[in-house]
Each structure stands twice: as structure tokens, then as C-alpha cells.
Amino acid sequence: MRSGWRGEMSGGGAVTAEEHLRWILDRIPLLPVREAALAESAGLVLAADVDSPLDLPLWDNSAMDGYAVRAVDLAGAGADRPVTLRVIGEVAAGSPEDPRIGPGEAVRIMTGAPLPSSADAVVPVEWTAGEDPADPWAEHEVRVLRAVEYGANVRRRGEDVSAGTPIASAGDRLSAARIAGLAAAGVTRVRVRPRPRVAILVTGSELRAPGEPLDRGQIPESNSVLLRALLAENGIEASRVLVSGDDAGALAERLDRLGASTDVVITTGGVGPGRHDVVRIALEREPEVRAVRVAVRPGQPQCVGRLTSGAWIFALPGNPVSAAVSFELFVRPALLHAQGRGEVERIRVPARAAVAWRGAAGRLQVLPIRIEPVDGGLACRPAVDPGGVSHAVGGHGSADGYALVPAERGDVAAGETVDVILVDR
């Protein structure tokens, strides 16, 4: 794509955010599948469907603390006509016992315990009375104060999941709840895709590490902190974090080394058409990396593609809010896609504009906003000045998410509804 580089940056029209993301998702490869222990796979993405090896529940069991009974023995039972049953034993959760219950008999049973084969219902202990008014449990005889129907308070074998039934799908993230469900079904190993190895490289001779003395023209470096935190929010630990000066040749060599040892390289700064935009200059020799202008504000200049040395590179603008927006719109979905996630974009929800603001003519406006609950719904207001978003680091830090205002919409009036994505709630 070398021949289209300068043309896409300096001539021709900008691509839409949707077109740019689709270009990325159509090309970025999936990470290789591996098998892993379920207990060590939290946060990973399943690469294959999982069927339950067991019935859930494994056997008929009690849904209540009470008495296992034959429902026919309690026909007509009531508070004024209690039925007395002889208590012949007890089954606790985990017990292998299967006592035989005959006519007029009952067995104390605890929640989750296997239902005796000769019982067909469970009476909650609250519907009974024992010999001692101070003790809710009967020792030898229990009076039942309400009738129960066949199957009452019984969890039937396989009613949750039958053996062989799909219980998780390729593309599902292994959350705590999903892992617990798989473990309960007897699953011990799963096929997953690993987290990508991601290196962060921020550029700019003016950058100094936080805490270092600052001379005129120098600023604290914050983009690496931002990107490392954004990766962490998505379950990825950065494998390398580097700061580079404005030397295109040295940068190209460093990118070549990083490309051979990581899956993804994320850079910030130096992607515009200027004479000193070293990332763009360094990447001009990469035939599978393209530079484009995206019709989005902030975050218009983007470079993305596969390095010759192997890794994918996302070269983002250097202004912190532009970098954050670019990560949200393009990098995060790509990283999820590479891990095999089925859904890679955040859910959009409607919110009412609490105040009016200026749009971004001809571009998708991605505006950091603060969310307020109102009238059973959501309202939003800008966290930054809509006219100066890219460098508004302080306001961006208080944002809950972004309002997405389409290119053709223009200005937003107070009270109008806009789509928002929530990233900090």
C-alpha cells in the first residue's frame, strides 16, 4: 500500500469511522488457539463451543429445607387438619443415602440434597410443626399444615442443563459467572485464544517521565500511562512500554524489533502529514500499513496495518483525548476481534442532551460526556469544550463515556436524544 500513502493522507476524501474499523477487522488475524485449564482461563475468550458433560442438576434434589414426602399422603392437609407423618431419617446435602419412604413417612431433607427415590415432593419446614414448639424440626413425628402437589419444591435432574447441551459458545468471554457454570457442569479444560502481547511506544522529544524537571518546551509524558490503563481495563497487560525521540530511522529499527516479539504495537504521536511526523515517515516503508484521514473528531489521522516483522501496528494521534478516542473506536474492537470475541463494539444507549453543543460538520463527533440520571433515563453533558476536545485532558478525566454524533447531524440542541457509549460505569 506504499503508493497510496501520501494520497490518502493529503489528498482525496476521508474514510468514515465505520469503513476504517471494517478495514481493520477484515484483516487483523485471530490469535492461535490453545487448550487451557478452566480455572486459569478467567477473562479469556472461548475458541470452541462447550457442551455439558453432565446433567444439571445431577439428580433430583430438594429446593428447600424441609421434609421429603409422598404428595398423596398429604391430600387435604391444612392448619385445622394437620397430617402427622413418622420421621424415619435425614438426608443432608452431599449425602449418598437413599432412604425408603413408605406410606405415612417422611425424611428430613436439606436444600440441594438428593431426593429419596420413593419421595415425589418436599414440604418446606415452615409448613410443619415438630414435637417441641421451640424447635422447628421434628425428631420422630412431624405435623404437616399444608398439602403439596406432586413435584413441589423439587429440582429435577437435567432441568437446568441436559448432558450434551451447549452451555457456552465460541466468542464468549470467560467471565466469573461463565467459568462457574462450566465448572458446575464438570468442565475442566477449554479451548481459548490468549491475550495479545501488546507493546506501547510513545513518541516525542518534548516528553519527559512524570516527576522529571521540565524545561521550556517539555511536557510530562502521559500517553503511555493512558494506554497501559486502557489495556488493563480490557484485561491486557502491556508487555513493553517505551518512549522514543523524533528520529525516524531509529524509530523504524525499534518498530522492526517490536514487531518480531509482540502481536500488536500501539504508538502515539507523529502520524500527521508534517515534516517531523516521524511515525508516519518511519512507516512509509511498510507495504501493508496504511495512513488515512478518518472522518472523526477527534482522532482524524490514523496509521494501521501489519508490520513486515509480523505485528500489527496502531499508530494513533499524540493528543491524549485523540489517542483515547482512537483506542475506543479502533484499537479496542481490533484487540477483542483478534481474541475471537463475537461482539467487539460497545452497546450504544440513548441519553438526553442536558445542554446544547456544537457538532463537527462532516465528521463523526466523539465527545467526552458526563452522565446524569434523570426521569428514569439518562442525560448527558459535555465533559470538555466541544470546540477543543483533543487536548482537553483534565475534562476528559471526568468523563463517563462518549456521545456519538453522526457526521450528517450537526449541532445538538438541549433536550435532543443522542447515542452514548459508557466506558467508566
N, C-alpha and C positions, 0 to 999 in steps of 0.2 A: 504493500500500500504506500510505498515511498512516494510515488508520483502524485498521489492525491493529498499529500500532507499540507503543503502550503496553500493549495487551493481551498481545502476545507476550512483552514483557519482564517485566511484573509479574503477569500472570495466566495461567491456562492451563498446560499441561504443556510441558516442554522437548522439543525435537525431538532425534532421535538424530543422531550424527555422520554416519552414512550418509545420512540424509534431508537433512541440511544440505548435504553435498557434492553430492548428486544435484541439489538445487535450483540450486546454483551451476552445475554442468556443463551442465544443461539450458538455461541462459540466457546464459552468457557467450559472446560471439561469437568466431568464428575470425578471426584476423588475415588481412589481404588477401594473396593470392598474388602473388609476383613471380618473375621469372626472374633467375638469378644465375650467375656463373661458378663452376664446381665448386670451383676452388682457393680461392675466397673464401667458401665456404659451410660451413666446419667448425662443427659444433655446431648448425646449423640443422635444421629438420625438413622432410622432403620433402612436397610438396603433391600430387604426382602420381607414379604408378608409372613406373619406368625400365626399358626393355628394352635389352638389349645390342645395340649396333650391329655388333659383331664377334663372330667365333668366338674362344673362348679354350680352348686356345692358337690362334693364328692359323694355324699349320701344324704338321704332325707334327714333334716335336723331341726331342732327347735328354734323358733324365732323369739321365744320368750323364756323367762324364768317361770316355771310353773310345774304342771303335772302332765305327764304323758298318759292319755286315756283312750278308751274306745268311745267314740261320739255317741253310739247307740245307748250306752249306759247312762247318759245324762239327758235323755229326752224328757222334757217337761221340768227340768231343774229350775229353781228360782229362789229368790231370797226367802219367800214364805214357804217354799217346798224344797229345801236343800236335799241333794242326793249324797249319801255317805259312801265313800269308796275306801277300801283297805289299801294302805300304802305298803308295797312289797319291796321297795328298794329305791335306789337313786342312780342317775346317770349324769356325770359331770362332763364338761367339755373335754374332749380328748380321750374319753373312756371308750374301751373296746367292748364293753358289756352290752348284751342284748337280752335283757330280762323278758321272760314270757309273761304277758299281761292277760289274765283271764277275766271273765265277767265279774263286774263289781270291784275291779282292782285298778290301781294307779301307781305310777312311779314318779318320784320327784325328778325333775329334769332342769338343766341349766341351759341358758342361751348358747346355741352353737353345738350342743351335744347331739350325738346321733339319736334319731328317733327309734325306739324299740320297734322291731318288725311287726309286732302284734298290736301296736298303737296306731291310731289314724288321726289324732288331733292332740292339741296341747291346750290346757286350761291355764291362763295366767294366774299366778299366785294371788294376785289382787282380787280374784273372783272366788276365793276359797277362805275357809277358816279351819284352824287346827284345834288341838285339844287345849292349848294354853293361849288365852286371849292376848298375852304379851308377846307371843312368838308367832310370826306369820306362817311358819312352816309346821305341818303336821308330822308327828312321829309315827303313828300307827294308823290313824283314821283321819281322812280329810273330808270336810263337808263342802260340796261344790254348790255355789249360789247362783250359777248361770249355766245354761246349756251352751254347747258349742257344736258347730257343724263339722262334718267330715272335712279333714284337711286344714282346719283352723290353726293358725299360728305355726304352720309347718312350712319350711323351705324345702322344696322338692329337689331331688338330685338332678343336676343339669339345668335347672330352671334359669340360672344366670347365663351359663355358657355350656354347651354340649361339647364333648371331645371332638376335635376335628373342625370346630367352628373358627373362622378367622377372628382374632382378637386384637390384631394390630396390623398396620399396612406399611408397605414401603413408603418412605417420605414422612412418616410420623416421627416427631421428636420424642425421645425417651425422657419424658418428664417424670417427676417423683410418682405421680399417680399412675402413669402408664407402666412404669417399672414394677410398682407394687402389684398391679393387676396381672402382669406377666408372671411374676414370681408366684402369686397365688395359684396360677394355673399350672405351675410346675415347670415353667421355662427357666433354663439356667444359662443358655448361651444364645446369642443373637448375631445376625449379620448386619454390620453397620458400616457407615463411612466415617473416617476420622475427621477431627477438626483440622482445618488447613493450617499450615505453617505460614505465618504472616510476618513480614519484616516491614518496619516503618522507617522511612528515610525523609527527613525534613531538610529543605534547602534554604540557604540564605546566609550570606556573610555577615549580615547585621544581627544574627541571632546569638544570644548568649544564654547559657544554662540558668534556670531560676536561682536567684540568690547571688549571681555574679555581679560585680560592679558594671555599671553601664556608662559608656562614653556617648558623646553626641552621635546620633545616627544608629545606635544599637538599641535593641529591644529584647525583653525576655522571651525565650522560646517556649511556646505553649502548645503548638500543634501536636507534638509527639505525646504530650500528656492527654490531649483531647482524643487522639486516635487510639491510644492504648486503652483509655476508659471506654470508648465506644466498642472496641473489640471485646473487652471484658464483659460489657453488658450483653453481648451476644455469645458468651461462653468461650471466647478465644483469647488465649494469652499470646501477646506478641513475642515472637522468637528472637527478634533483633530490633533495637531502637537506635538509630544513627542520625547524626546531624552532619550535613555536607555544605561546604562552601560553594561559591559560584565559579567552579571550574568544570566546564562541560566535558573535557577529556577525562579528568579524574572521576567525574560522576558516572560516565559511561562504563568505565572499568569497574567501579563499585557495583553498578547495577548488574553487570555481567556476572560478577561473583555471587551476588544475592540471588540472581535468577537461577543459579545452579544448585542452590541449597535451600530454597523455600518454594512454597506453592504460589504465594501472592506477595507482591511488593506494593506498598502504598507510599506514594510520595506527596509532598505538598510544596507548592510554590514553583515558579519558573515554567508555567505551561502556556503563557500568553505569546503573542507574536513579537515581543520586544527583543532588542539586540542582546539582552542579558538574561533572557529566559532559558536558563541552562538545561532544565529538564527536557523541554521541547527540542533544544538543539542536540542534546545527547541522544534522544530517541529517534532522531531523523534517520539514523542508520538502521533502525529496526523495521523490517518489511511488514511485520504483522501487527504493528502498533499504529493506531490512527489518532490524529488530533482533529477535534471537531469543536465547533461552536454549537452549544445546546441552547435551545430557546427556553431558558430558565433563569430566574433571578432569585437569589444569587447563584453563582456556580457555572457561568457560561462556558469558559474554556475547559476542555477535558481532553486528556490523552489516555488511551486504554488499548490493551491488546496483549499478545503473547510475546515475551522476550525470546530472542534466539536461544538464550541459555536455558529456557524452559518455563520459568514462572510467568504468571500473568501480572501485569502492572496496571495500577490505577494511579495516574498522575493527576492530582487534584489541585485546585487553586490554593494559593497561600493564605488568603484571608480566612481567619478561623471559622466564621459562620459559613462562608462558602465551602470550606472543607467539610464542615459538619453536615450541611445540606447535601453535598455531593456523596458523602458516605451513606446518608439515609436513602437517597434516591437510587444510587447505582451500586455502591460497594456492598452494602448490607445484603440486598437481594442476590447479588452475584455470589457472595460467600455462602448464603443459605442454599442457593441452587447447586453449587459445587458439592455441598454435603448431601444433596439429594432431597431437600425439603420440597414438599408438594406445594405449599403456599409460601411465597417469598416476599410479598408486599404486605404492609400493614393494612388493617381494616380502616376504612375511612368512615367517620361518623359525622353527622350534621351538627353544626353549632351556630348560634345566632351571633352576629357581629354586634358587640356591645357599643362600638363606636364606628364611625366611618373611616375609611383609609383609601389612599391612592393605590391603584393597581399598577401593573407593569405591562404596558402596551406591547402586544406581540410576543409576550413570554409568559410561561407558567410562573406565577409568583408563589414562592415558598416562604411564607412569612412566619417567623417565630412568634408564638402566641402564648398567652396565659389563659387558662380555662377557669370559668366560674360556673358553679351550679346555679340554675335559675329556672323556676317554674317547672320543675320536673325534667328539665333538659339541661343543655349546656350553652353557655355563652362564651365568647372569646374576645380578647382584645390584644392588640399588638404588644409584644414584649420589647420591640425595638422600633425606631423610626423607619417606616416603610421606605423612605427615600434613601436610607443609608444603612442597609442591612448587613453587608458583607463584613464590615469591620466592627460591628456593634457587639463586642464580646461580652460586656457587662450585662446588657439586656438579654442576650441570648442565654446567659447562665440562669436566668429566672424563668425560662420558657418551659411549658409543659408539653409542647408539641408544635406542629406547623399547620397553618392554614394553606390550602392548595387552591389558588385562584386561577382558573384556566386563562390561557393567553387571550381568548376572544371576549372575556367577560369585562375587563377594565376595572373601574373603581368599584369599591364595595361600600354600600350605604348602611348606616346603622339600622339594625333590625333585620337585615337580609341574612339568609342562611348560606353558610359556606361549608365545604368539606374540610375536616381536620383529621390529622393523624396524631395520636398521643404517643409520646416517646418517654415520658417521665412519670407515668401514672399506671 
